[in-house]
Amino acid sequence: MEERIVQTAGRDALGKFAPAFAHYNDDVLFGENWNDPAIDVKTRSIITVTALMAQGITDSSLKYHIMNAKNHGVTKEEMAGIITHVAFYAGWPKAWAVFNLAKEVYSDAEAEASEKDRYRNSIFFPIGEPNPYGRFFIGQSYLAPVSNDGIPVFNVTFEPGCRNNWHVHHADQGGGQMLICVGGRGWYQEWGRDAVEMKPGTVINIPAGVKHWHGAAVDSWFSHLALEIPGENSSTEWLESVTDEQYSGLR
């Protein structure tokens, strides 16, 4: 089953007040347009930032898309070059406004760099690079392959407050996943059950077909090894995000 970008912001904010708009936002704009393979997500993020800047939209929506661009590989230097280039066509005042938003997004990243280094030195396994499946996460995560022989093993690291969407590992036979916490503190939760706290040494076995999510505690980095259990016709189905209401009660 092909993995897809899933968006629920429209339904979360406007589902009752404007259900049609929420549908167009979540299912058409993001569900169809952002999943169009004709343009990769990094390029699509750059185009979106440029279009909003050209219209003079410099509110939280643009900051979100600048952050989205950063999370999909647009460096600080690239973002500065993009804004400077567009300034000649869209206007100098707009560039100043957008630079102020971009500085907030990328300055936060620089401040977190030293914290990231301290955490990296506290665990045995590498943190790796920004997670290529980051579109299925709230917050920043990283992925480092540990072994591709036999059973694939990856170290997944979550910044504080980061969590993945609800998802299901499917398989006709066998399949599923095992999580082994190797650093920090986080959570694992199955649909309809209480969340389970994860600390170094905690082992979670996830059978195929179980809807669940996992991620960091709000105040802690978190790393776990993810072991993919062999199965027939295995696939991952990514679902809705874990809402702030669902997550904020976990301490």
N, C-alpha and C positions, 0 to 999 in steps of 0.2 A: 504494500500500500504506500503510495507516494506521500511524503511528509509535506504538510502545507502550513502556511502562516495562518494563525487563528487570531482574530481580534474580537474583543468583547466590550471595548470602551463605550461604544454607542449604546449597547443594551444596558451597561452598568449605569450610565449617566442619564440616558433619555428613553430607556425601554418602555416606561409607562407613559411618559409625556408625549413622545414622538416615536412610536414604534416603527413607522415606515422609514423615517430618517435613520434610526438605529440600524435597521436592516440594510439600507443602502451603504451606510458607513462600514459595518462589520462584514457583510457578506459580498458586497459588490466592490467597493473601493479597495478594501484589504483582502477579502476572501478571493476575489477574482483578479483584480488589477495587480495587486502586490505579489500574486503567485504566478503572474505571466512570465514564463521562462525566457521571453525575448530579451529582457533586460535583467542583469544581475542586481541584487539588493543594494550593493554599494552604489552603483550608478543611479539606481532609482532614488536613493536617499539624497544624492547630490542634486539631481534634477528637482526634487521636492523642495529642498532648501533654497535653490535658485529661484524657483517659481514664487515661493512665498515672499522672499526678499524683494523680488521685482514688484510685487503688489503692495509692498509696504507693511506686510503683516509681521509684526515683531513682538507678538505676545507669547504666551506659554506654548502654543502649538508649534511655533518655530523653534523654540528651545528644545521641545521634545524631538523634533526632526533633526536638529543638530546633534543631539545626544544619540539618536538612532543612527545617524551617519558615523559618529565616532565608534559606536558599538559594532558597526559593520566595516571598520577598517579605514575610515577617513582620518588621516593624521592631522595634528594641529597645523603643521606646515601646509598641508593640502587645503584645509579649511580656510586658512588665512589667504592662500592664493585664489581660492574660489570666490571669496567675498570681495577681494580686491579687483578681480577681473569683472565681476558682475557690477561693481560700483560704477565703472565707466559707462555702463548701459542703463542701469536702474537708478543711479543717483548717489551722490556722496553722503547725504544725510542718512539714507537708508543703510549704507555700509557702516556708518558709525553705530547705529542702533543694533545692527546684527553682530558687529564685532563685540559689543558689550555682552550680548547673550553668549556668543561663542567663548569669550574669555571665562565666563562663569562655568561653562561645561568643561572646558579643557583645563582650567585652573584646578577644578575639583579633582580632575584626573591626576594632575601633577602632585597635589597634596596627598593623594592616596598612594602614590608610587612608593614612598618610603615605608608606609604601612605594609604595602604588598611585599616589599623586600624583607621586612622583619618576619612576616608570616612565612614567606618562602623558606627562610632559613630555619624555621621551627619544625618543618615536616621533612620526612625522608624522601618523598616522591616529588618530581618536578611539577610545577603549576602549569606550564605549557603556554599556549597562545590563546587569544580570545576565542571563545567557543563558536565554531561555525554554525551551531544550532541555536545561537543566541536569540533568534527571533521567537523561540519558544520559551524564553525566560523573561522574568521581570528582574532587572538589575544585570550586573556584569558577572559572567562566568568564564572559566578557562578550561581547556581540554588538553591533556597530555597523554599520548599513547604510552602504555607501559609494556605491553606485549601483544603481538598480532599472531603468535603461533598457538595453535590449539584453540583455547578459549580466549577471545579478544579481551584485553583488560585495559581500561582507561582510568586515569586519575581526573576527576572532575572537581574543580575548585569554585566556590561561590563567595563573592564578596558579601559583607554583612547586609542582610535584608534581601539577598537575591534568592529566588526560587524558580523552579521550572513550572510549566503549566501542568494541569492534570493530564495524564496520558495513560495509555494501555499498551502493553507488549502482547502482541497477538502471535499465536502459533497453532498449527493444526495438531501438533503433538510436541511435547517437551516445551522448550522455550522458557521465557521469563528472564529474570535478572537477579543478581546478588549485589548488594551494596556493603562495603566495609569501610567504616569511618577511619580515616588516618590523620585527621587534624581538625582542630576547632570544635565547634558545636553547631548542630543543625537539627532538622526535623524530617520525619518521614510520616506520611499519612495516607491511609487507604480510604476510599469513598465510604462514608457512613460510619467511620470509626475514629476514635481519638488519635491525635498525633502522637508519635513516639519520638522521644528525644534521642539524638545520636551523638555520642562522644567517641573519642579514639578507642577502637576495639569493638564498637557496636557492629553487629552483623544483621543485615536485613535480607530475607529471602522473599522475592516477589514472584508469585506464580503468574503464568500467562493468563491474560484476561482480567486482571485486577486493575481497576482504575485507581491511580495514586499520584502523588507528587512528592518531591523532596527538595530541600534547600537549606540555606543558612539561617541561624537565629538572627534576630534583628541587630544584635550587638556583637556578632562574632563572625570571623571568617570560618569557612567549613570546607573540608575536602573528603571525598570518599572515592574508593576504587569502585568502578562499575564493571562487573563481569557479565557478559552476555551468555546466557545458557543456551547451548545448541538446541535447535528445534526445527521442525519442518514448516516451510513457508512462513518464517518469522518476519514480523514487521512491527513498526511502532506507529500508533495513532495518537497524534497530538490534539488535545482538546482545549477547553477554555482555561483562561488564566486563573490563578488562585487570587481571589479578591482581597483587598486590604482588610475587609471585615473578617474574612476567614483567617487571615494571617496575623492580624494585630493582637488577637487574644493569646497567642503562644508566647510564653516567656520561659 
